[in-house]
Structure formats: C-alpha cells, structure tokens
Amino acid sequence: MCGILGIVSKSPVNQLLYDGLLVLQHRGQDAAGIVTAHKNAFHMHKGGGLVRDVFRTRNMRALVGNMGIAHVRYPTAGSPESTAEAQPFYVNSPFGIVLGHNGNLTNAMQLNNELFRADLRHVNTNSDSEVLLNVLAHELQESAKSYQLDPAAIFNAVSGVYMRCKGAYAVVAMIAGYGLLAFRDPYGIRPLVFGSIDTEHGVEYLVASESVALDTLGFKLIRDIAPGEAVFIDEDGNFYNKQCADNSSLNPCIFEYVYLARPDSLMDSISVYETRLNMGESLAKKITKDMRHLDIDVVIPIPDSSRPSALQLANRLGLDFREGFVKNRYIGRTFIMQEGQQRRKTVRQKLNAMSVEFRGKNVLLVDDSIVRGTTSREIVQMAQEAGAHKVYFASAAPPVRFPNVYGIDMPTRQELIATGRDDDEIRREIGADYLIYQDLSSLKKDVHRIMPSVSNFETSCFDGRYIAGDITPEYLAMVESQRNAITVLSQSGNSTQLDLSLVVSE
C-alpha cells in the first residue's frame, strides 16, 4: 500500500503535490518523494520519513514546473535499503521517465532477469517499482517511431506492460517533454482516480490513489481509472485515454474498505464510510442472532478506522457508544510498523484507556481487523488494566489467514494470528473473554450493496483465492523465505544489499 499523485497544471504544482501527499500520508509513512518537470528537465526530492520531515522550504523552491508526480511509501518487509527505495524512480532512456507505483509485481524476479539479459537494462534496488519503470521504458522504446512519441505509441507501450507484468499495480509516470501517464492493472486491485478543475488558463488534471486528495485540492472527481485503462495528459493539458488490456475485470481489494483507505474517500464509486457502517450493521445482526447471551454494557471503538462500524453496531443493538481510548495523533499506524516489539511499544504510546469508561463494565471493543494479533492483545490488556469486568472483541473483517501478495504487508503465514488457529484459540491468544469475527460473505455484501455493479473483490488474505491466478504454494514459500532473510538482516544491522528477488511491495 502506497499513495500516488500526478498533476498537470497551468501553474506551479509543488505546493499542490505536497498538500496532496499530506492527505495521503495514511497510505505510507516510510518515505516520500516529489518530482516536477520544467523545460524537459526533472526536479526531484525524496527521502525517508513523513512528508513534513522530508520536505523543507529550500526543497520546495527547487521543485519548479507545472507538471509533477508524488509518492508516499508504505514500509514493507523491513528492507535495509528503504531510503534508496523511496519513490519516484528515474531512468534516462528513452526520453527520461519517472514513475511512482502502488502495488506489487508477483513476477518481478522473472522480469528482472528479462530486463538484464534481453532488454539490456539494469535494476539497482530490491524494489519491484524500479522493475516496472524499466519494463515501461523498454516498451516505450519499442513503440517510439524515430524516437518520437504520440498517444498511440504510449498506449501501445502500456499494452506491452500489461502483457509482461503480473500482480497489482496503480501507476503514475512522467515522460520528459511529453506529459503524464497513469494506468491501473487489468484486475483493478489497487485504486486510482482522476479529476479536473477549470481555471482561467484552462483545465488542470489530477490523478490520485484516493478521491479525498481531489476533494482537498479543489478538483472535481471525474471517475476511477478502469482496470486495464491508461490515461495520458500532455504538457498542454490535452486528455487521452484507452483500454489497453485485452482482458480486464474489476476486483478491488476489499481490505481498502476495511482499513487502508480514508473513510471520506470514494473508490470505484463506493463510499468507504458507508461500507464501514454496513460492517457494523452486519456484526450487530450476527450478535443478535447467535450471541444473545453476551451481556454487553458499552461499545468502544479502537480509533480510528473502526469508529463507523462500532457506532452502527451500537445503534443497531441499542447500546451505549463510548470513546474509551484517547489517541496520540503523532504516532504512526501500528499495522504498518515493521517489527513486533516496536508495534507493541507503539500501541501503548498511541492509545491510552480512560478507566471511567471501563471500570466494572462488560465492554465490547470493535476493531477493523486482527492481523498479527499484537495490537489486539495489548488493547485487551489495557482494557482489563483499566478495570473492565469482561472484554469482548469484535473484528469488522473476517480472520486474516493468508498472505497478501498484492501490495499489503501480510507476506508470511507465521505472522498471522489466525493461521492454523480457530476462533477460540485466537480469543485465548489475545486474552479476550469472547471473540466475534465478521463473515466474509457479509463483508462482500456490505461493500456490494453500496454499488451493486461491483460484485467481485480481491479477498485473498481471507480466503486464499488470488484473483490474478498467478500464485502457487512455491511462490508463497519463496516470499516467506525472503521475508525471513530480510528480517534477520535488519535485526543484525547489516546494510549489505541482497538478491531478494525484488519482493519489496509498494
């Protein structure tokens, strides 16, 4: 999970890109980068950390131009070269191209071999995004006639990318002297939207991971970029688009609605907030049907993404809804912290329980999901220490039992608390008195009923069905082995670059 932006404007874009990254900060806290284009030259600044820490006034002044792309990076797999893997990436042949990517290429190792041996291109990091950039560069070189590009040649190159690249990817790229390119994988797994604004100098365009970036920057949402579709906006603001994949279908990642996206975003015309309300309603129905014996006094959300679900659950059950945890806004999202010990420590820094809401009560805690279980265990213990009589725990998502290989940091089964455990065993692991999970069928309906035309979802972390049909047990074993190698390396403090088969997902 990462956040990407691309803007073609009639005025300088550096401040717009910076403000947009702040809005998308929840999609990545490991690194940030901005590249602008001016007079066929790129101006880049990127580095590790939060957006506010990466960019200073002197950096912003150097980012000149009316066109640019930006990226916030999700911390993945404890890679020892995170600064080197900050995006966007740049390649100088042909034309000069910069690219930012959200997702994960599942055939990155094969592509890297092809690039080195057949395309005569070199990849310098462990990032599959650099692989994707070089594949795009090669396809553009093959499509260009006399090293001149037009929209038809660019779209032909994207078709070549689709034929070669497997997995999930939403992409923004700039081609020096030509314009901004954006495209989305043929399965539509990762989100990508675009919008426009009319100015006195002409129409300006913005491409972003989430619609909330358009809202904040004053752009009007036009629509989502379709699976397998490419959009090209030239330097003069002329808009072109084409369906470039032979076979495409919409299968958005359902975990975006559960946790990843901001509630005020629309994705594939589906309100994230409304889906989370529906999740709470489904949980309430399940409790009413099967768990009438639970004597619940109060419903308390785990801030922030579970709040709509908890509120709707309380309303449907006629129970009190209370804010029992105070959140420190200056701590990052614990789901994307890299190591278990750091996550445990951060939970205590991030949340503080108010004993007045817990003392002597049977409390139902509602969270968006349970992944590794580290956070859930700490939260249950905090509620007990605050004086709760009993602590029930509800997850708005089903058990996470399988690795996610499409750009979310859930790569190994050993790290997932639900793998190999039934609900009662998970309950004991997190220390709760009772555990309630959402049903997968209900979760799909919760999203589907907001937009009935969207009926298929990428749900592999819940059911082990990988929508692109490209994942084998051998591949999962390889990913887990490499994840373990990265973890050992990072814990040893060794910064030597390894051949990790480019499994760093963005």
N, C-alpha and C positions, 0 to 999 in steps of 0.2 A: 504494500500500500504506500503510494506516494501521492503528492499533489503536483499538478502541472498547469501551466498557464501559457497562453500565446496571444499577443495583441498586435494588430495592425492599426495604427492611428494616424491622425493628421498633426499630431503634436508629440512632444517627448513622452515616452512610455515608462521611464524608470520609476516614477512615483506610483503609477498605476500597478506595475508589476510587484513592487514592494508591498503595497497595500493588499493586493490580491493574495500574496503569499502569507501575510498575517492571517487572513481569513481561512486559508487552507492549512494553517500550522498544525491542526489536529491530525493531518494526514502524514506528517513526518517531522521528527524533531532531531534527527541525526545530523543533517546538513541542509544547506540552502544555496541556491545559485541563480543568477540572472545573467542573461546575455542580450545585448541590444545590437542593432545593426544601423550603421550610418555610412553612406558613401561606399558601399561594398566592403566595409570593414566591420568586424565583430568586436564588441567590447564586453569583456566577461569579468565577473567577480563571483567567487563561490568559496565556501569553507564549511567547516564543521560547526554545529550548534544551531541554536534557534535563529530565526530570521532577524530578530532585533539585535542579536550578538554578531551576526556575520557582516552586516552592512553598517558602515559609518558614512557620515556626510561626504567625506572625500571619495569613498567608493561610489556613492550615488552620482556624484558630479561627473565621474568618468564614464558612466553608462549613458552615453548620448545616442539619440536616434529615435525614430518614430515607429519602430517595429522591434519586438523582442519576445523572448520566451523565458520562463522561470520554473523552478523546481524546488520542492521540499522533499527530502529523502527520509524514508522510513528506516529505522535502524534494524538491520537484518543480521541474523546469524553470527553476531559478534565478529564481523570481518575485521582483521587487523589493519586494513587499508581504507578505512571509511572516508578519510579526507580525500584520498586520491579518487574515490568513487563518487564524490559529490558531483552532481549534475548541474547544468547540461554538459554533455561531452562534445568535443570538436574534432573534425577531421578536415584536412585542407584539400583533399582531392576526391572527386572533382568539384570545382566551383567554391568549395568552402561550405561546410554543413555543420550545424549544431543541433543537438537533439536531447529532449527530455522524455522520460518513459515511466509509465506506471504499469506494473505487472510483472510477469516472469516468463522467459522463454524456456520451455521444457526440453528443447533440443539444442541448447546453447553450446554444448561440447561438440556436437556434430558440426554445427555452423562454424565454430571457431577453427576446426580442422579444415573445413572447406575454404574459409577465408585465407588461411595461411598457405594451403597447398595449391588451390585452384585460382582464387581471386587475387593472390599476392598482396594480402593485407595483413597487418599486424595489430593484435589486440593487446593492450598493455596492462589491463587491470583484470580483476576477477568479476567484473560486472557484465551481466548479460545485456545491459543497455548499450555498452560500447560495441558488443557484437551486433546488436540491432542497427546501430548507427552505421557500421561498416557494411552490413548487408544492404542497407538503403543506399549508401554511397556507391556500391558496386552496381546496383540495379539502375541508378540514375546514370552512371557512366555508360552502361549498356544501352540505355534508352535514348540518350542525347545524340542528336544528329549534328555533326561538326561542332560538338561541344556547345550547342545551343539548346536551351530548354523551352518548351511550351507546356501548357497544362496537360495536353495529351501525353507527352513524353513522361511527365511527372506521374500521372495516374498509371501509366504502363509500368513504371518502376515500382509503384506501390503494389500492383498486381504481382510483380515478381517477389516482393517481400512476403506477401500472403502465401505464395506457393512454397516458400522456403522456411518461414518462421512458424513454429508451433507454440501454443500456450496462450497466455493472456497478455494483451498489451494495448494501452492507450498512449498515443504518441503526439507530441508537438515537435516540429523541427523548423529551422530556417535555412534557406538556401541563399547564399550571398548573391545579391544583385537580382534576385527573383521574387522571393516572398516567403510566406508562412504556409507550412503544410501540417495537417493534422489528420490522423486516421485511427481507427479502432479495430481490434481483432475481429475475425469473422463470426465469433460466438458472442460478441458484445459483453464479455465478462466484466471488464473494468469500465467505469463510467467516463463519459466525455460529452460535454455540451458546448453549444456556441450561441452567441447573441450579438447584438449590434446596438449602436447608438447613432442617432442623426445629429450632426454638428453643422455649424455654418460653413465648414470647409469640406464636408462630405461625410459619408458613412464610415464608421470605425467598427472593427470586429474584435471580439474576444472569445477565445476558446479556453475552457477550464474543466477541471475534474468534477466540480460541483456547481450547481446553479447559484449557490449562495455567493460565490465570487462575482457573478454578474450582478446580482442584486446590490451588493455592497458598492460596486464601482459604477453603478448607474446604467448598466447595459440591460437591454430587454432580451429575455430568453427567447430564442427562435425555436430551437428543438435540440434533442440529443443527436449526436452523430451516430448514424446507424451502424450496426455490425457490418464490417467489410466495406464501409464507405470511407472515401478520402475527400478532404476539403482543402482547397488551395486558394489563398488570398494573395494576390500580387502586391507589389510595393505601392501601387496606385490605389489599392482598395477594391480591385475587381475580384468578384467572388466566383469560384468554380467548384463544382463537386461532381463525384462519380462513384457509382458502386463498382468496386474493383475486385471483389472476391466472387468466384464462380458460385460458391455455395455459402450462404450465411444464414444465421438464425439468432434470435435474441435470447440470451441466457444470462441475465445479470447475476452477479454474485449476491446471494441473499444475505451474506454477512455484512454487506454495506448497510443494509436497512436495520440489522440488529445492533450494530455497534460502530462501524467505521465512519459513516457519514454524519455530518451535522444534521440535526433534526429539521432545520429550516431549509434544507435542500430538496430539490426535485430531481429524481433520477429515473430516466426512461418514463417520464411523465407521472411518476409515483411519488407522493409526498412521504418523506422519511418519517415525519412526525405522525402522520395518520397510521402508518404501518405499526409504529410502536404503541399507539393507542390500541390498535387491534390486538397486538400481542398480549397486552394486559387484559383485554376482554376475554381472550381465549384461555388465559390462565385462570381467570375468575370462573369460567364455565367448568373447567376441569376440577377446580377445588369444590365447587358446588355439587358436581356430580359424584366425585369419588372420595372427597376428603372432608365431609361434613363434621367428622369427629374432631378436627383441629379447632381449638378454642383460641382464635386469634383476637388479640386486643387492638393491635395497631399495625399498619403497613408503613414500612420505611424504605425508601429507595437508596440504592448505592449511587451517589452522584457520579456522572450527570446523565449518561445516556439511557439509564433505566427509568428516569423520572416519569416520562409519559406513560409507560407500561404500568408502573406502580400506582400512579394516580387513577388510571382507568380501572385497574383491578380493585382498588379500594372503593371506588364509586359503585362498581357493579356488586360488590359484596356488602355494601353499606357499612364499611369500617372506617375508622379514623385514619387519615393520612397525615403523617408527621415527617418533618425533616430531622432525622436523628443524628446525622453526620454533618459536620462542618468541613468544607473542603478548602484546602490551601490551593489557591489558583496558580501558584508559581511552581508547582510540581508537575512533571510531565505525566502522560498517560501510562499507567503501570502495565497495561497489556503489552506495550512495545518497549518496555525495559528489557535489557538483554540477559541479565543473569538473575537466578532465583533469589540469591541473597540480597541483591540490590533492590529487587521488586518488593521483598518483604520489608526491608527498611523503609522504602519509599511509601508503602501503604500507610505506615504509622505517621510519616511526615505529611502525607497528603490528606488523611482523614482523621478527624477527632470525634469521638462519640460523646453526645450530650446525655449524661446519666438521667436527667429528668424525663427523657422520652423512653428510657429502657427499664428503669428500676421497677422490679416486681411485675413486669408485663410479659405476656406471650407475644413475641414480636415476629412478624413476617418480613424478612428482608428480601427485596427484589433487586436482582442484578440483570444486566443484559445477557450475560453468558457466563459459563465457567469453562476456562480453557486449561490452564495448568493447575488451578486449584490453590495456588499460593495466596493470591489476593483474597479469595473466598475464605480460606482458613483464618487469615489474620482478621478479617472483618467479623466473622462469627466470634472469634475470641474477644475482640474489642466490645462487641455487644454483651457478651457474658460478663466481662470485667466491669461494664457499666451498670450491671445489676439486673439484666434480663432474666426472667424466670425460665422461659423457654425461647429458643431461637429456631424459627423455621426459615428455610431458604428457598426462594423460587428463582428459576432462571427463565428469562423470556425466550431463550433459544434451547434447542434440544442438546443432548450430550455431544460434545466435540470429541469424536473418537478416531478421526483420520487426519493425516497430514493435509495441509493445503499447499498446493504447488503453483498456484496462480497469482502469487504476489502478496500473500499474508504470511506472517512469520509463525507458522504452525508446521514445521517441517518434520518433526520426529514423533513417532507414536509414544516413545518413552516419556516425553514431556507432557503428554495429555492425560489428565487425571482420569478421564472416562474410559481410556483404552484398557480393555481387559477387566473392567470393574462394572458391577451392576449398580443400580441407584443407591441401594442400601450401603454398599461398600464405599461409594463416593461420599455419602452422607457422613459416614464414620470418619473418613479422611479429612473432611472439612470441619468436623465437630458439631454439626447441626443436629437438632432434635428431629427434624423432618426435612425432606428434600423434594421439591416439585420441579419437574422439567416440562418445558413446552414440548408438544408433539410436533414432529416435522410436518405432518400433513396439515396441522393447524397453522404452523408458521407460513407455509406456502399460501394457504388461503388468506392469511392476514395481509399478505402483500398483493396477492392476485386480485382481491376484491376492490382494491383502490383503482386498479387499471386492468379490467378483465381481458384486454387484448394481450397482456403479458402473462403467459401461462407456464413458461419454463424458466428454471433458475439453476444456477451453479450452486450445488449444495454438498460438494464432495466432503467437506470437513464433518458433516453429519452422517452421510450415508455411504461414503467411499466410492461414489459414482463420479468419475472425472469426465466432464461434459465433452471435452475435445477428443476423448477416446485415445489419448496418447500416453497414458500412464500404465506402467507394468509394475509388478512386485519388485523386479530387479531395479527399476528406476528409483523406487521409493527406498530400497535398501542402499543404493548409491548415495542418495541425498542425505540419508541419516548418517551414513559413514562420514561423509564430508562435513556435515554439521558438527559431528563429534570431533573431527580433526580441527575445525576452526575454534571450537570451544577450548580444547586443550592448548592450542596455540595462543589464544588471547589470555588464558589464565596464566600461561608461563611468561607472558610479557615479551615473547619473541615476535619481532615485526617482519621476519623473513617472508617474502611473498611465496605462496604455494600454488601449485596447479590444483585448483579446487573445482575444475570443470565448470567454472562460471555459473555457479548456482546461487550467486547473490541476487536475490529478487528485489526489485524496486517497487 
